[in-house]
Amino acid sequence: AQHRTVCVGLNPNGAALMIAGAPPPSMLCDTAVTLPATPRNGTGLSANLAGFSFLASGATNQAINILITIAGSSSGITVDAVTGDVY
């Protein structure tokens, strides 16, 4: 783990990830995250907000859990605001 802020942008076609190039206390997400594989494009993603950040501690910058739904899926994705756990 790099213990840096990671920003997640959400839109109907997927998610975009950026990371802070500098260590804390920097929270400026200015570097693209290098992924091990190219993500597949999709549609039907919706969330209760347009974006959020994982802080260096692992928590998010939100006061409530992030809820992400996927069209055609009976289950969604929840990101715990306090722990940063994704389930």
C-alpha positions in Angstrom: 0.0 0.0 0.0 1.2 3.5 -0.8 -0.9 5.2 2.0 -2.0 7.9 -0.4 -5.3 9.4 -1.3 -7.2 7.6 -4.1 -10.0 9.4 -5.9 -12.9 7.5 -7.5 -15.0 9.2 -10.1 -18.3 7.4 -10.9 -20.4 7.8 -14.0 -23.0 5.6 -15.8 -20.2 3.9 -17.9 -17.8 3.0 -15.1 -15.3 4.4 -12.6 -12.1 6.4 -13.0 -9.3 6.1 -10.5 -6.6 8.7 -9.7 -4.0 8.8 -6.9 -2.2 11.5 -5.1 1.3 11.7 -6.4 2.6 13.1 -3.1 2.3 11.4 0.3 -0.1 12.8 3.0 -1.1 15.4 3.9 -1.5 15.9 0.1 -5.0 15.0 -1.1 -4.6 16.2 -4.7 -5.3 13.2 -7.0 -3.0 14.1 -9.9 -1.7 10.7 -11.1 -3.7 8.1 -13.0 -3.8 4.7 -11.4 -2.0 2.0 -13.4 -4.3 -1.0 -13.6 -3.0 -4.5 -14.2 -5.6 -5.1 -17.0 -7.9 -2.9 -19.1 -11.3 -2.7 -17.5 -14.3 -3.6 -19.6 -16.7 -0.8 -20.6 -20.2 -1.1 -19.3 -23.4 0.9 -18.8 -25.9 1.2 -16.0 -23.7 2.2 -13.1 -25.4 4.6 -10.7 -24.4 5.8 -7.2 -25.6 8.1 -4.5 -22.8 10.5 -5.4 -20.5 11.4 -8.4 -17.2 10.6 -6.7 -15.4 10.0 -3.4 -11.9 9.5 -2.1 -10.2 6.8 -0.1 -7.9 8.5 2.4 -4.5 7.3 3.3 -6.0 5.7 6.5 -8.4 3.6 4.3 -11.5 5.5 5.3 -13.5 7.5 2.7 -14.0 11.2 2.7 -17.8 10.7 3.0 -20.0 10.8 6.1 -22.3 8.0 4.8 -21.8 4.7 3.0 -21.4 4.9 -0.8 -24.1 2.8 -2.6 -23.4 1.8 -6.2 -26.0 -0.1 -8.3 -25.5 -1.9 -11.5 -28.3 -2.2 -14.1 -29.5 -5.8 -14.5 -27.8 -6.9 -11.2 -29.8 -8.0 -8.1 -26.9 -6.8 -5.9 -24.9 -3.7 -5.8 -21.7 -2.5 -4.2 -21.4 -0.7 -0.9 -18.3 1.2 0.3 -18.2 1.6 4.1 -17.6 5.3 4.8 -15.6 4.7 8.0 -13.5 1.6 7.2 -13.3 1.8 3.4 -14.4 -1.8 3.1 -16.0 -2.7 -0.2 -18.8 -5.3 -0.1 
